[in-house]
Amino acid sequence: MEFMTSLQGGLDELKPSLFELLSEQQLATLIPPSLRYLLIQATHRYPRYLLRALNSFDELHALLMLLVERHFLKSYGGGFTENFYGLKRERVLRVKGGELPRAQLGAAEGVRESLKLRELDIWKNLAVMVALPYIKGKLDEGYDIHAAHAAVLGPAGWQREELPERPTLKQRWMRWYKWFLRRVYPSLNAAYYFATLAFSLAYLFDSSKYSSPFLWLIGTRIRRLGEADHRAIALATQPPTMGASAAPGARPGQGNSIFNPRTMAQTIYPRLLSSLRILLPTSIFALKFLEWWHASDFARQLSRKAAEGLELPPPVIAGLAALMPKASQRAVGGSSRKDPAGSMSEKPGQSASSVSLSNRRPTISASTLLPVFTVSAPTASTSSLCPICSSAIVTPTATPYGFVYCYTCIHRWVDGTHERQEAFMEGGGSESEEGWEKEEGSREGRWESGKGRDAVTGKRILGGTEGLRRVMV
C-alpha cells in the first residue's frame, strides 16, 4: 500500500502503515488480561489484601493507565504501546492539505514544536485512550448481564421488571440503563465498529489522515518518530549534569536523597515510568510464549521424549488397612481369634467373609446428625470385587475417595436407588450382610441411605454422579 501511495503523491516516510497501527492496538489489548492474570495469581496467595483490588480491577487499571499514558504523552509524544512501536501523536494543522513538506525538510525542529501536543490535546487523547475503552468495557459487561437474554425471554422478561409504586432513584436509573442497553446500545455498538472499519479502509488507501473516527474528532493523527523527535527525546530523558550534592532547583542545603519528595518527583518517578516501555511489553511476550508452550504439541512431544529414558519404579501400596475405617479394621481383625498356642484360627462355623460386623461404627452426617449407611471396605482378597454387589467389577468407576465400584452400582448408589439401600431403609437385610445391628421397622428418619455419598467412606461426593470417573484398565 505504501508503494501505491508513492506512485500517487510521493512516499510519506513518517506515515505508519495500517498494519503497524493494528499491531500496536493488539499489544495494547494484551496488557489488561496479563495484569489481571498476575493479580489473580497473587490474590490466591494473599486474598485478604488483594481481593478488593481484584474486584475493582477495571477502575484501578484505568487510573494506572491514566498516569502512565499522560507521562508518555508529555515525555515522548505518544502512548505507552505507541512508543514501543516508534510512533507518536501530533496535532493536524488547519492548512490546505494539512501537510508542510518543505518545512518538514528544512526546519524539522520547528515543525515538531508546532505540531507537539498541548495540554488540552493531551487530555483529549487521554479521554480517547483511557476513558473510552473503560466506558465501552463497562457497557459490554452490562449488556451481557442485563440485555443478552432479552431476545430469549421476550416481552415477558421486560414486564417482569416493572417499577414498584414508589420507585427509588436507583431503581429508576437501573430501568433506564437496561432500556438503553436493550434498545439503543446494539445500534450504537454497530455504528462504532462500522465507523472504525470505514476510517481504517480510508486510511489504508490514503484517503484519510486519521485511522480512527475519534482521532478525527480530537484533531490528532499518529505518525512515526523522526530524527528530530529522537534528538528531543534523548535530550529530555538524559540525566542532569549537576553535582551530586544538590538536585536541580533544590534549596541551599537540600540533598538529592531518594526519599526526598523533590528527587522522587523529578528523577525516580519519570525513570520508573520510562522503564515500563521495555518491561511490560517484554513480560507480555513472555506470557504469550508460555501460553503457546503449554498449549502446543511441540512441548508435549519434547516432554514425552525426555521421559522415555526414565525407568520409574512401580508405586508402593502399603495396604488398604490405612484407608479402612477403624471399625472395619476391628471387624476384619475380629474375624479370627488367637488361640492359647499363639496361632490364628477362625471362629467355628464362620469364615472371614461372613463375619458379623455389628461392631462397625457408622459415619455421622454433619447436617442431619444421623448415621449413614455404608458398605464394608474391600480387603486384600476382595480388592477385585465391587464393595456394593460383591461381584467382579464391571466397567470400573472410581469416586474421589479412591474406591472402585461397578459403574451401575455406584451410579445407582449415589442416586439413592440401589436395591441394597432400599432394603436397608425398609428394615430388611441380615446382620451379617449389612454389618449393622438389627432394628425393628423402617429406618426412615433414623438413618441416611447414603444418597450422594461414597458407599464405603460415607463422605459426600461433590457434584453427585458428575463426580464419578471411569477407570481405564
N, C-alpha and C positions, 0 to 999 in steps of 0.2 A: 504494500500500500504506500510506503514511503517512496518507492521508485515511481509509482504512478503520480504521486503528488509532485515529485521533482520534474516530471515531464510537463505538468500543467503550469506551475508557477514558481519553480525553484524549491530546492530542498531546504526545509527549516530544521536545522540541526538541534534546536532547543525544544522542539515539539516532541513529546513522548508518544510512542505508539499506543494504540488501544490495548494491546496485549500487555504492555508494561503496567498500565493502569489497572487492568483486571488482575494481574499478579499481585499488585500492591493491595488491592481490595481483598483478595483471598487471604493474604497474610494477615491483614487486619482482622478478618473474621475468625482466624485461628487463635487469636490472643485470649478472648473471653473464655472459650471452653478449656484452654490449657490452664489458665489461672484458676478456674472453678475446679478442675480436676486436682490440682495441687492443694487447694483449700479443703477439698473433700478428704483427701488422704491425711492432711494434718488434723482435720476435725475428728477423724476416727481415733486419733491418739489423745487429743485434748478437747473433748466435746464441751467441757464446762466453759472453756474460754472462747472457742471458735464457732460454736453453734449459732449464736446470734449473727456473727459476721457472715456465715454461710447463708442464713435465711435472708439477709439484706445484701446479697452479693451484687445484684444489679445496681443498687444505689451506690455502694462502695466502689464498684468498678467505674461507674460514671464519674464519681468525684475524683478518683485516681487519674483517669484519662483526661479529665479537665485540667489538672495540674501538669501532667506530662505533655499534653498537646500544646498547652499555652507556652510552656518553656521552649518546645521545639519550634513553634511558630515564631516566637520572638528571637530565638538564637540562630535558627537555621533557615527560617522562611518557609518551612514545610512541616507536615505532620510527622509523627513518630515513624510509622512504616514508610512514608514517602521519602524521608531522609535516608532510610536504609536502601532504597532503590535509586538514590541520587536525584530525587525530584523536589520541587519547591512549588509554592503558590505565590502568584503575583496578581496585582490589580490589572484590569484591562482599561487602557486609556480610551477616552471618548474622542478619538480622532478617526479620520476616514480610513477604513481598513483595519484599524486597531493595531497596526504594526509600524515600527520605526526601524527599517532595515539599515539605513545609512547610519543613524545614530547608534544603533547596536554595534556596528562595526567600528565606528570611530570613537565613541565615548561610552564604552560598556559600563564603566563605573557610574556615570551619571544616569544612564538609563536604569540601572539596577536600583539606585536610590529613589528614582521617580516611581518605579513600579513596586517598591517594597511595601509590604502590608502595614497599614497604620493601625492604631489601637482599635478603632471601630471595626476595621476589616478583620482583625484577629478575633474579636468577639463574634462577628458574623460567621466566620469559619468554624469557630468552636460550637456554635449552635448547629451547624450542619454536620460536624464531625462527631459530636458527643450527644447533644440533646436529641437530635433527630433519630439516631439508632436506638436510644433509650426509650423514646416515646413509641416508636414502631414496635420494639420488642414487647413493651407492656400491652399494646393494643393486640398484637398477635396472641399473647398469652391469654388476655381477656376474651378474645374471640374463641379460642379453643375451649375455654371453661364455660362461657355463658351462651355462645351462639352457634357452636359447631353442631349441636344436636337439635337446633331449631327445625331443620328440614325434616328430621325424623319424627319429632313429636307433633309438628304441625300447629294449627291454631290452638289446640288444646293445651300445649305447653305454655303459650303466652297467656291464655286465660287463667291458668293455674297460678300465675304470678300477679294477680290483680292487687292493687294497693288497698290497705285497710281503710276504714272510715276516716281516721285521723293519722295520716302518714307523717312520719318524721322527715326532716330534710335529707337525711341519709337514704331513706327508702325512696324518696322522690329521685334523688340523684342516681341511685343504682338502677332504677327503672328506665330513666332516660339514657343512661350509659348502656344498658343492654339493648335498648331500642336502636341506639346508634350503631352498636356492633352488629346487629342483625340486619338492619335496613340500609345503612349508609356505608359502613366500613368495607364491605366486599367491593363495592364500586370504587371507593376511594383507593383501596389497595390495588385494584386492577389498573386504575389510572396512573398510580405511582410506577408500577412496573412497565406500563406501556410508554410513559414519558421517558423513563430511563433507557428503554430499548431504542426509542426514536433518537434520542440525543447520542447514544453510542454509535448508531449507524451513521448519523450525520457527522460525527467526529471521525469515524473510520474512513469516510470518503471525503474528508477535508471540507465539509460544508458547514462546519461549526467549530468554534474555538473551545467550546465547553463540552466536556464528556458527561455532564450530569445536569439536569434541569435546575438543581439547587445551586450549583456553581454559577449558572446563568442568572439566577435571581440575586445573588450577592455580588455579581460582577467580578468573579475571581476565576482564574484558569490555572492549570497545572503545567509546569514547564520543567525542563531538565536544568540541573545546576551547571552554570557556565564557569569559565575561568575566573571571571570577576567574583562570582559567588564563592568559589573555593578560597580565593585570597581573602575575602572579607570574613569568611567563617574561621579560617586559620588565624587571622588577626584577632578576632573576637574571643576565641577559645584558648589562646596561648596564655600561660601563667604570667602573673605580674612580675616585673623585673626589679621590684623594690627590695630592700634589705629584709633580712629575716626578723629584725627587731620590731618592725611596725607594719601593719596591714595598710592597704590603700584607703585613704580617707580616715585613718584612725586618729584619735585624740592623743595628745602627748602622754607618754607613759603607758599607753594601751598596747598590749602584745597581740600576737596572732595565734593564740591558743585555739585548738579545735573546738573547745567548749564556749568560746566567745560567740555570742549571737551574731555579731557582725561578720566574723570569719565564717560561721556556719552558713549565713545567707549569701555571702559573696564568693565563697570558694568551694565548700564541701557540697552544698545543695546543687549548684549547677553541674559539678563533676559527677555527682551521683546520678542525676537525670541523664547526663550525656552518655554515661556508661550503659544505660539501658538500650541504646540503639544497637549495641553489639550483643549484650547479654540475652535479652528477651528473644530476638529472632533466632539466635543460636539454640536456646533452650527449646523453642518451638520445633525447630528442625530435628533436635534430638528426640523429642517426644514422638513426632511423626515417624522417625526411623524405628523407634522401639515398638510403636504400634504396628508398623509393617513387618517388623522382625517376628513378633509373636503371632501374627496372622498369616504369614507366608508359609508356603510349602517348603521353601528352602531351609528355614530354621528347623522344621520338624525332621527333614531328611538328614540335616547335619547332626542334630542331637541323636537321631537313631543310629547313624554311623559311629558316633563317638561311644555309644553304649554297646555296640556289637561285641567288642573285645572284653567286656566286663563279665566276669563269672560271679554272679551273686548267689550266695547260699540260700537254700530254701528257708522259708520262715519257720521259726521255732514256736510251737504252741505248747504252753505249759500245761494245758488241760482245761477241761470245761468246769472243773471244780471251783475255780476262782470266779467264773461267771454265774454259777448257780446260786440261788438264794440259800441262806444258811439253813432254813427249814428243810429245803430239798436235800442239802448235803446230809443233814442229820437223818432224813428219811431214808436216803440211799444207803448211808452208812449203817443205819439200824436194821437193814435187811439181813445183815449177817451178824452173828454173835461170836464172841471169842470163848472157847471152852477153857476149862481149867488148865489144859495142857498147853495152851497158848496158840492153838490153831484156830483158823476161822472156819465157821460152819454155818449154814443157813438154818433157819427155823424149820422144825419138822413140818413137812407137807406144804411148804411155801417157798417159791422161788424169788429171786431178786426183782424180777419184773412185775410180780404180782403182789409185792409187799404193800401193806397198808400205809398210807401217807397221811393218816389222820392228824399227826402232829405238825403238819406243814402250816406255817403261818401265812395268811393271805396278805396281799398288798392292800393298803387302805387308801381310798380315794381322798384327795386333798379337798375336793369341792363338796362331796356329799358325806364324807367320813364313813362310807360303807365299805366293807370288804369287796375285793374284785376277784371274780372267778378266773383262775389261770390254770394252765396245764403244767405237768412236770417238765423240767428241763431235760434235754437229751443227755444220755451218758455216753461213755466211750463206746459201748457195744451197740447203742441205738442211734449213733450220730447220723446214719444214713436213712433214718426213718423220720417221717413227719411227726413232730410232737403232738399234733392235734388228732390226726387219724391213725397214727401208729403204723402206717404202711410206708412202702417205698415212696420217696419223694417224686412227684410228677410235676414237671415244669417248676424247677426250684425258684423260689421267690424269697428275698430277704427283707427284713424290717430294719429300721435304723438302729436297732439294738443288737444286730449281729446274728440272730437266729434265722434258720432257713426252714421254710414250710412248702407244702404244695400250694400252687397259686390259688386254686379254687378254695382250699381250706382257709388260708389266711385272709383271702378277699371276703369270704362269707363271714369269717370271724370278726373282721373289722367292721363289716356292715351290721353285725349283730344278728345274723340269720342262720348261723350254723346250728345243726340239729343237736350237737352236744351242748351248746349254750342253752337252747330252748328246753332240752330235757333237764338240765341242771336247775334252771329258773323255775320250772314246773314242780321241782321237788323230786325228780327221778334220778337215776344213776346210783350205782352202788358205792359204798365207801371205798372199796379197793380200786374202783375205776376212776372216780373223780379225785380221790385223795383228800376229801373233806369230811367232816363229821356229818352224820345223817341229821336231817331236820324234817320235822313233820310239816306237810303242806307246802304251799308255794313259797319261793324265796323272794318274790317281788317285794320291793321296799326294804328288804333286809340285806340284799346282795346286789352287786352290779354284774351284769353278764359279761363284761369285758369288751363291750362295743366301743370301737375306736381306739382300742389299746392293743399292745403286743400280747400274744397269747401266753408267753412264758413269764415275762417280767411284770406284766400288768401296767406298764407305763404307756401314757397316751402317745399316739402317733400323729404328729402334726400333718395336717392335710388329709387325714383319713387314708383311703385307698390310694390317693395320689402319692403317698409317701412310700409305697411298696416299690421295690426294684427287682427286676428279673436278674437271675444269676446265670451268667454264661459259663457253661461247663465245657 
